[in-house]
């Protein structure tokens, strides 16, 4: 479970970082193509994290099955 706690902590930090960058982006008036691409990539990453957290929440009761699923 140490791995899981560490992984969740890492995801929480990544979410905070992405939200901070999105806030900065939203406060700017105009955006370059690089900034728009970066914003799009951040949105995609947030969706990936959401899916990953959903998968973790729906883990099977047998830890062996769960760990095999996470490692793939």
C-alpha positions as CSV (number, residue, x, y, z in Angstrom):
1,X,0.0,0.0,0.0
2,X,3.0,2.3,0.3
3,X,3.2,2.4,-3.5
4,X,-0.5,3.3,-3.7
5,X,-0.2,6.2,-1.2
6,X,2.9,7.5,-2.9
7,X,1.2,7.3,-6.3
8,X,-1.9,9.1,-5.1
9,X,0.2,11.8,-3.6
10,X,2.1,12.2,-6.9
11,X,-1.2,12.4,-8.8
12,X,-2.6,15.1,-6.4
13,X,0.6,17.1,-6.9
14,X,0.3,16.8,-10.6
15,X,-3.3,17.9,-10.6
16,X,-2.4,21.0,-8.5
17,X,0.4,21.8,-11.0
18,X,-1.9,21.4,-14.0
19,X,-4.6,23.6,-12.3
20,X,-2.1,26.3,-11.5
21,X,-0.9,26.3,-15.1
22,X,-4.5,26.4,-16.4
23,X,-5.2,29.3,-14.1
24,X,-2.2,31.3,-15.5
25,X,-3.3,30.4,-19.1
26,X,-6.9,31.6,-18.4
27,X,-5.6,35.0,-17.1
28,X,-3.7,35.7,-20.3
29,X,-5.4,37.7,-23.0
30,X,-3.9,36.1,-26.2
31,X,-2.3,32.7,-26.6
32,X,0.4,31.5,-29.0
33,X,0.0,28.2,-30.7
34,X,2.5,26.6,-28.3
35,X,0.4,27.8,-25.3
36,X,-2.8,26.5,-26.9
37,X,-1.2,23.1,-27.5
38,X,0.2,23.0,-24.0
39,X,-3.3,23.8,-22.6
40,X,-4.8,21.0,-24.7
41,X,-2.1,18.6,-23.5
42,X,-2.9,19.6,-19.9
43,X,-6.6,18.9,-20.4
44,X,-5.8,15.5,-21.9
45,X,-3.6,14.7,-18.9
46,X,-6.3,15.6,-16.5
47,X,-8.7,13.3,-18.2
48,X,-6.1,10.5,-18.1
49,X,-5.6,11.1,-14.4
50,X,-9.4,11.0,-13.9
51,X,-9.6,7.6,-15.7
52,X,-6.7,6.2,-13.7
53,X,-8.3,7.3,-10.4
54,X,-11.5,5.7,-11.5
55,X,-9.7,2.5,-12.3
56,X,-8.0,2.5,-8.9
57,X,-11.4,3.0,-7.2
58,X,-12.9,0.1,-9.1
59,X,-10.1,-2.3,-8.1
60,X,-11.2,-6.0,-7.6
61,X,-11.3,-7.3,-4.0
62,X,-8.4,-9.7,-4.6
63,X,-5.1,-7.7,-4.3
64,X,-3.3,-10.0,-6.7
65,X,-5.8,-9.2,-9.5
66,X,-5.5,-5.5,-8.7
67,X,-1.7,-5.4,-8.8
68,X,-1.6,-7.4,-12.0
69,X,-4.0,-4.8,-13.5
70,X,-1.9,-1.9,-12.3
71,X,1.3,-3.2,-13.5
72,X,0.1,-3.7,-17.1
